[in-house]
Amino acid sequence: MDQTFYHSVRLDKSLCKGCTNCIKRCPTQAIRVRNRKAEITNECCIDCGECIRICPHHAKEATYDSPDVMKQYAYTVALPAPSLYAQFNRLDDVNIVLRALHLMGFDDVFEVSGAAEQVSEMSRRYVEEHPEKKPFISTACPTVVRLIQVRFPSLIPHLLPFNAPMDLAAIQARERAMRQTGLPADQIGIIFISPCPAKVTAVKSPIGIDHSEVDAVLAIKDVYPRLLSLMKRSDEVREDYASSGRIGVGWGNSGGEAGGLLTDSYLAADGIENVIHVLEDLEDEKFTDLEFIELNACSGGCVGGVLTVENPYVAQAKLKRLCKYLPVACNHLNGEYTPHAFLESEIEYKPVFRLGSNFKESLAMMQQIEVLCARFPGLDCGSCGAPTCRTLAEDIVKGEASERDCIFILRQYMDQLPEDLLHQTEKEQET
């Protein structure tokens, strides 16, 4: 198991009823139900939050920081995700939200959408300079990056080598705060306001960088009620914090990042199941003419994260409406790559789905799996606690389950049991 990888999606077994809803929705088949309780296989989990969304008993939960974390620092900077703006009705000026964050207790606000505009501009240049690597895949969604890392290793070379806007914004926000205050880095708290648990994972166990400059992550759903009341008082703070335009704020919606590349040769997909279909087709080389592929694990994009409060489709419409009032962009790099733009290391393949320790052992186990699959009914009913008959066969071969976990095999055994007992009794009487 991957003991070092932090997971922001957790299971509360005391609330779990063993209903099997989660095992059918998990995109990496990381969940099993055994002894009437769900179990999450950590090395296979990509923290997409689908189990949180689907669990009727609220047994799956996201871990993130409390707003009280602000008290640990002498100076705090809020990093609002663009999707935060989509939670409010009839918002026509993002400064209303940003000033409310100041009233909430933050000393400064640095828009992630501003860093997103920088990533968009650098991506346009990088795509033009490296046509041999097309199509490029965005690295903005940490769930998608983790999914590619564990399940689609052949697509790793297509990932854009840039830091996500959250990480780039954190670096720039800390540097600005240090210049303005003279405080050392450890007394400055960079706090991201997140729409999803995957961002928490990206902070605790970043991929492609040694560590994230984000110190804490708050959930939009926790910040939202506080901001509602403070937004009425936001005129008390005269400073304008807005530093981004339509391109950066648009990243909150599916297709927003692709739109920032100013190209028609792109594909944008949202929802984890749709993302997997696209990656499978990309692996089969069906999209060779595309320049860029934007993938968001949540439906609608980041506005559909499980830590938001608004319906994702309503939020999409709100963000599009807000963008009408914004300039196209407010961040321009004049053709340069900003410092800290690139990932520090290559993203590596994590073979978490490998069956055996070597090719020969894996081949032998695959043959056993095929034999077992032929015995199973192929209904993928989930009654055994595994999402499909094939995954049950894999669990059996790995020693984690039994054939009789399948109710059809168990029924055959029970039907045969009286006959076997009768036959055994007759043999004993003969002797």
Phi, psi and omega per residue, in radians:
M1 nan 2.614 3.121
D2 -1.427 1.550 -3.028
Q3 -1.278 -0.426 -3.036
T4 -1.511 -0.231 -3.069
F5 -1.502 2.141 -3.125
Y6 -1.372 2.475 3.096
H7 -2.160 2.268 -3.119
S8 -1.570 -0.224 3.093
V9 -1.692 2.123 -3.075
R10 -2.149 2.849 3.132
L11 -2.013 2.269 3.017
D12 -1.771 1.726 -3.037
K13 -1.129 -0.417 3.139
S14 -1.169 -0.392 3.129
L15 -1.709 -0.246 -3.067
C16 -1.275 2.317 3.108
K17 -1.848 0.023 3.140
G18 1.204 0.616 -3.010
C19 -1.395 -0.227 3.109
T20 1.268 0.127 3.079
N21 -1.063 -0.716 -3.048
C22 -1.197 -0.604 -3.064
I23 -1.183 -0.455 -3.136
K24 -1.385 -0.384 -3.066
R25 -1.755 -0.303 -3.096
C26 -1.136 2.125 -3.052
P27 -1.258 -0.334 3.132
T28 -1.946 0.196 3.116
Q29 0.933 0.773 -3.076
A30 -1.559 -0.062 -3.041
I31 -2.021 2.418 3.009
R32 -2.248 2.707 3.015
V33 -1.971 2.008 3.141
R34 -2.328 2.398 -3.084
N35 0.968 0.660 3.062
R36 1.167 0.348 3.087
K37 -2.374 2.487 3.095
A38 -1.268 2.647 3.049
E39 -2.366 2.348 3.122
I40 -1.821 2.166 3.067
T41 -1.429 1.876 -2.969
N42 -1.018 -0.725 -3.054
E43 -1.202 -0.339 3.132
C44 -1.663 -0.274 -3.083
C45 -1.270 2.379 3.109
I46 -1.993 0.198 3.048
D47 0.997 0.687 -3.140
C48 -1.311 -0.417 3.122
G49 1.493 0.088 -3.138
E50 -1.090 -0.614 3.135
C51 -1.192 -0.569 3.063
I52 -1.130 -0.740 -3.099
R53 -1.153 -0.625 -2.977
I54 -1.662 -0.349 -3.031
C55 -1.222 2.055 -3.123
P56 -1.327 -0.218 -3.085
H57 -1.855 0.060 3.114
H58 1.024 0.611 3.139
A59 -1.417 -0.334 3.065
K60 -1.715 2.394 -3.081
E61 -2.476 2.681 3.084
A62 -1.709 2.478 3.088
T63 -1.800 2.376 3.120
Y64 -2.804 3.117 -3.033
D65 -1.540 2.746 3.036
S66 -1.520 2.636 3.057
P67 -0.977 -0.346 3.110
D68 -1.105 -0.271 -3.140
V69 -1.087 -0.361 3.134
M70 -1.076 -0.480 -3.088
K71 -1.239 -0.223 -3.084
Q72 -1.411 -0.118 -3.039
Y73 -2.170 2.624 3.099
A74 -1.301 -0.471 -3.094
Y75 -2.543 2.263 -3.091
T76 -2.132 2.518 3.098
V77 -2.169 2.212 3.098
A78 -1.535 2.353 3.021
L79 -1.972 1.572 -3.136
P80 -1.354 2.278 3.020
A81 -1.220 2.606 3.114
P82 -0.975 -0.530 -3.122
S83 -1.155 -0.307 3.096
L84 -1.072 -0.676 -3.095
Y85 -1.130 -0.440 -3.074
A86 -1.371 -0.024 -3.092
Q87 -1.531 -0.186 -2.987
F88 -1.950 2.520 -3.114
N89 -1.387 2.443 2.998
R90 0.917 0.669 3.098
L91 -1.441 2.153 3.127
D92 -2.115 0.047 3.115
D93 -2.569 1.989 -3.098
V94 -1.136 -0.356 3.120
N95 -1.073 -0.461 3.105
I96 -1.072 -0.737 3.106
V97 -1.254 -0.753 -3.072
L98 -1.165 -0.653 3.072
R99 -1.181 -0.621 3.095
A100 -1.115 -0.617 3.064
L101 -1.102 -0.647 3.075
H102 -1.115 -0.761 3.122
L103 -1.158 -0.455 3.126
M104 -1.209 -0.329 3.105
G105 2.291 -0.121 3.119
F106 -1.308 2.461 3.121
D107 -1.417 -0.439 -3.138
D108 -2.654 2.829 3.115
V109 -2.315 2.315 3.114
F110 -2.251 1.999 -3.071
E111 -1.235 2.253 3.025
V112 -1.141 -0.524 3.130
S113 -1.111 -0.466 3.058
G114 -1.152 -0.767 3.073
A115 -1.160 -0.576 3.119
A116 -1.089 -0.657 3.098
E117 -1.131 -0.627 3.085
Q118 -1.148 -0.753 3.116
V119 -1.093 -0.690 3.116
S120 -1.058 -0.797 -3.118
E121 -1.153 -0.734 3.126
M122 -1.186 -0.616 3.122
S123 -1.128 -0.694 3.112
R124 -1.026 -0.768 -3.138
R125 -1.182 -0.772 -3.081
Y126 -1.127 -0.689 3.116
V127 -1.095 -0.699 3.119
E128 -1.180 -0.616 -3.079
E129 -1.396 -0.335 -3.072
H130 -2.274 1.106 -3.118
P131 -1.136 -0.369 -3.113
E132 -1.220 -0.284 -3.103
K133 -1.703 0.057 -3.113
K134 -1.155 2.620 -0.061
P135 -1.420 2.513 3.100
F136 -1.509 2.537 3.123
I137 -1.997 2.337 -3.140
S138 -1.122 2.560 3.060
T139 -1.900 0.275 -3.071
A140 -1.246 -0.590 -3.122
C141 -1.625 1.942 -3.094
P142 -1.121 -0.491 3.095
T143 -1.139 -0.736 3.133
V144 -1.154 -0.725 3.119
V145 -1.076 -0.770 3.124
R146 -1.142 -0.675 3.113
L147 -1.077 -0.797 3.118
I148 -1.122 -0.675 -3.113
Q149 -1.078 -0.646 -3.054
V150 -1.745 -0.383 -2.998
R151 -2.155 -0.417 -3.089
F152 -2.251 1.069 -3.046
P153 -1.065 -0.481 -3.132
S154 -1.174 -0.259 -3.111
L155 -1.673 -0.078 -3.117
I156 -0.982 -0.719 3.141
P157 -1.098 -0.278 -3.129
H158 -1.523 -0.123 -3.119
L159 -1.247 2.362 3.045
L160 -1.098 2.376 -3.043
P161 -1.527 0.554 -3.092
F162 -1.794 2.601 2.949
N163 -1.056 2.566 3.036
A164 -1.159 2.661 3.139
P165 -0.919 -0.619 3.125
M166 -1.030 -0.805 -3.094
D167 -1.255 -0.682 3.113
L168 -1.149 -0.718 3.103
A169 -1.102 -0.689 -3.135
A170 -1.097 -0.742 3.126
I171 -1.085 -0.833 -3.088
Q172 -1.212 -0.636 3.128
A173 -1.140 -0.706 3.135
R174 -1.176 -0.745 3.133
E175 -1.079 -0.729 3.129
R176 -1.150 -0.743 -3.135
A177 -1.121 -0.673 3.127
M178 -1.153 -0.674 3.108
R179 -1.156 -0.751 -3.045
Q180 -1.313 -0.562 -3.028
T181 -1.855 -0.428 -3.041
G182 1.351 0.083 -3.137
L183 -1.365 2.650 3.043
P184 -1.243 2.810 -3.046
A185 -1.031 -0.634 -3.051
D186 -1.300 -0.171 3.083
Q187 -1.691 0.019 -3.137
I188 -1.891 2.171 -3.138
G189 -1.770 2.056 3.091
I190 -1.723 1.991 -2.962
I191 -2.118 2.034 -3.125
F192 -1.549 2.424 3.101
I193 -1.834 1.897 -2.835
S194 -1.869 2.550 3.028
P195 -1.573 -0.138 -3.020
C196 -2.647 2.747 3.129
P197 -1.248 -0.387 -3.113
A198 -1.060 -0.525 3.110
K199 -1.183 -0.564 3.069
V200 -1.110 -0.784 3.098
T201 -1.059 -0.715 -3.133
A202 -1.115 -0.468 3.100
V203 -1.406 -0.779 -3.072
K204 -1.345 -0.645 3.132
S205 -2.325 1.276 -3.085
P206 -1.180 2.657 3.119
I207 -1.959 2.171 3.114
G208 1.624 -0.135 3.073
I209 -2.391 2.711 -3.098
D210 -1.201 -0.762 3.102
H211 -2.712 2.719 3.120
S212 -1.593 2.524 3.093
E213 -1.400 -0.073 3.070
V214 -1.338 2.239 -3.096
D215 -1.599 -0.480 -3.103
A216 -2.730 2.772 3.139
V217 -2.271 2.158 3.045
L218 -1.803 2.643 3.105
A219 -1.520 2.444 3.084
I220 -0.977 -0.686 -3.080
K221 -1.165 -0.402 3.068
D222 -1.433 -0.623 -3.103
V223 -1.377 -0.580 -3.031
Y224 -0.910 -0.916 -3.108
P225 -1.122 -0.538 3.100
R226 -1.206 -0.697 -3.100
L227 -1.218 -0.567 -3.098
L228 -0.962 -0.822 -3.115
S229 -1.295 -0.605 -3.108
L230 -1.289 -0.441 -3.141
M231 -1.109 -0.457 3.099
K232 -1.234 -0.370 -3.131
R233 -1.825 0.115 -2.991
S234 -1.122 -0.327 3.099
D235 -1.177 -0.271 3.104
E236 -1.170 -0.420 3.106
V237 -1.783 1.972 -3.022
R238 -1.458 -0.336 -3.052
E239 -1.193 2.453 3.058
D240 -1.668 2.178 -3.092
Y241 -1.763 -0.275 -3.031
A242 -1.062 2.311 -3.104
S243 -2.452 0.413 -3.120
S244 -2.522 2.879 -3.116
G245 -2.122 -2.697 -3.037
R246 -1.061 -0.702 -3.095
I247 -1.121 -0.805 -3.097
G248 -1.224 -0.820 -3.141
V249 -1.135 -0.566 -3.137
G250 -1.109 -0.284 3.107
W251 -1.065 -0.344 -3.134
G252 -1.192 -0.403 3.125
N253 -1.730 2.665 3.000
S254 -1.061 2.302 -3.106
G255 1.615 -0.172 -3.115
G256 -1.172 -0.733 3.131
E257 -1.167 -0.759 3.126
A258 -1.090 -0.668 3.102
G259 -1.079 -0.552 3.132
G260 -1.234 -0.262 3.104
L261 -1.438 -0.170 3.091
L262 0.995 0.784 3.098
T263 -2.356 2.630 3.080
D264 -1.637 -0.161 -3.093
S265 -1.604 1.204 -3.107
Y266 -2.517 2.899 3.045
L267 -2.350 2.334 3.081
A268 -2.196 2.182 -3.141
A269 -2.278 2.511 3.107
D270 -2.352 2.741 -3.026
G271 1.602 2.214 -2.971
I272 -1.060 -0.617 3.131
E273 -1.183 -0.712 3.095
N274 -1.160 -0.642 3.101
V275 -1.051 -0.762 -3.136
I276 -1.124 -0.707 3.105
H277 -1.066 -0.733 3.129
V278 -1.134 -0.764 -3.138
L279 -1.130 -0.640 3.084
E280 -1.125 -0.750 3.111
D281 -1.180 -0.642 3.107
L282 -1.155 -0.667 3.095
E283 -1.104 -0.562 3.098
D284 -1.485 0.144 3.080
E285 1.063 0.765 3.109
K286 -1.594 -0.151 -3.070
F287 -2.129 0.818 -3.050
T288 -1.226 -0.349 -3.079
D289 -1.580 -0.090 -3.116
L290 -1.439 2.625 3.049
E291 -1.638 -0.620 -2.973
F292 -2.559 2.472 3.115
I293 -2.233 2.100 3.097
E294 -1.839 2.192 -3.097
L295 -2.222 2.262 3.103
N296 -2.172 2.213 -3.094
A297 -1.168 -0.501 -3.102
C298 -1.617 2.516 3.120
S299 -1.112 2.247 -3.125
G300 1.527 -0.117 -3.049
G301 1.740 -2.757 -3.107
C302 -1.102 -0.408 3.103
V303 -1.153 -0.238 3.135
G304 -1.713 0.200 -3.136
G305 -1.110 2.683 -3.056
V306 -1.298 -0.144 3.103
L307 -1.746 0.210 3.070
T308 -1.654 3.085 -3.120
V309 -2.065 -0.391 -3.058
E310 -1.630 2.597 3.011
N311 -0.969 2.321 -3.022
P312 -1.062 -0.573 -3.101
Y313 -1.361 -0.584 3.009
V314 -1.175 -0.729 3.134
A315 -1.100 -0.653 3.083
Q316 -1.022 -0.801 -3.130
A317 -1.129 -0.681 3.126
K318 -1.111 -0.730 -3.107
L319 -1.196 -0.664 3.100
K320 -1.124 -0.685 3.117
R321 -1.134 -0.756 -3.137
L322 -1.066 -0.683 -3.095
C323 -1.086 -0.397 3.119
K324 -1.093 -0.465 -3.078
Y325 -1.609 0.015 -3.016
L326 -1.870 2.667 2.979
P327 -1.173 2.912 -3.096
V328 -1.084 -0.854 3.139
A329 -2.751 2.676 3.132
C330 -2.116 -0.007 -3.103
N331 -2.146 2.103 -3.103
H332 -2.284 2.328 -3.040
L333 -1.873 -0.037 3.120
N334 0.987 0.708 3.056
G335 1.387 0.154 -3.120
E336 -1.815 2.746 2.987
Y337 -1.596 2.189 -3.116
T338 -1.212 2.637 3.083
P339 -1.001 2.538 3.125
H340 1.187 0.314 -3.103
A341 -1.245 -0.658 -3.001
F342 -1.585 2.640 3.016
L343 -1.069 2.616 -3.065
E344 -1.444 -0.408 -3.116
S345 -2.549 2.806 3.126
E346 -1.260 2.542 3.087
I347 -1.341 2.226 -3.039
E348 -1.806 2.636 3.074
Y349 -1.252 2.336 3.069
K350 -2.003 1.731 -3.045
P351 -1.346 1.150 -3.066
V352 -1.328 -0.284 -3.106
F353 -1.718 0.125 3.135
R354 -1.172 2.376 -3.080
L355 -1.392 -0.943 -3.068
G356 -1.935 3.102 -3.125
S357 -1.447 -0.256 3.103
N358 -2.603 3.040 -3.054
F359 -1.105 -0.739 -3.105
K360 -1.102 -0.771 -3.141
E361 -1.164 -0.706 3.131
S362 -1.113 -0.705 3.131
L363 -1.114 -0.733 3.113
A364 -1.111 -0.709 3.120
M365 -1.181 -0.619 3.098
M366 -1.105 -0.665 3.116
Q367 -1.149 -0.689 3.081
Q368 -1.116 -0.676 3.134
I369 -1.103 -0.741 3.134
E370 -1.095 -0.677 3.106
V371 -1.117 -0.773 3.130
L372 -1.146 -0.740 -3.137
C373 -1.057 -0.588 3.109
A374 -1.172 -0.452 3.139
R375 -1.455 -0.508 -3.096
F376 -1.379 2.726 -3.059
P377 -1.261 -0.316 3.131
G378 1.334 0.360 -3.109
L379 -1.506 -0.314 -3.110
D380 0.888 0.814 -3.045
C381 -1.346 -0.396 -3.139
G382 1.445 -0.015 -3.111
S383 -1.126 -0.412 -3.138
C384 -1.364 -0.216 -3.091
G385 1.715 -0.086 3.058
A386 -1.894 2.659 -3.055
P387 -1.201 -0.527 -3.131
T388 -2.449 2.893 3.076
C389 -1.100 -0.617 -3.133
R390 -1.178 -0.730 3.121
T391 -1.160 -0.562 3.037
L392 -1.104 -0.756 3.115
A393 -1.060 -0.714 3.104
E394 -1.100 -0.736 3.127
D395 -1.104 -0.679 3.138
I396 -1.120 -0.796 -3.120
V397 -1.118 -0.578 3.118
K398 -1.454 -0.001 3.106
G399 1.403 0.340 -3.088
E400 -1.829 -0.039 -3.130
A401 -2.685 3.036 -3.129
S402 -2.180 2.682 3.098
E403 -0.994 -0.603 -3.071
R404 -1.323 -0.021 2.964
D405 -1.171 -0.417 3.056
C406 -1.351 2.142 -3.061
I407 -1.137 -0.444 3.130
F408 -1.310 -0.712 3.056
I409 -1.151 -0.704 3.118
L410 -1.097 -0.701 3.121
R411 -1.117 -0.746 3.100
Q412 -1.040 -0.710 3.134
Y413 -1.138 -0.754 -3.132
M414 -1.169 -0.655 3.109
D415 -1.161 -0.600 -3.105
Q416 -1.417 -0.373 -3.030
L417 -1.029 -0.831 3.134
P418 -1.038 -0.705 -3.141
E419 -1.132 -0.722 3.121
D420 -1.141 -0.677 3.119
L421 -1.142 -0.730 3.119
L422 -1.099 -0.758 3.125
H423 -1.089 -0.704 3.130
Q424 -1.155 -0.692 3.128
T425 -1.122 -0.744 3.136
E426 -1.086 -0.698 3.131
K427 -1.133 -0.669 -3.125
E428 -1.202 -0.639 3.138
Q429 -1.190 -0.620 -3.138
E430 -1.166 -0.552 -3.118
T431 -1.517 nan nan
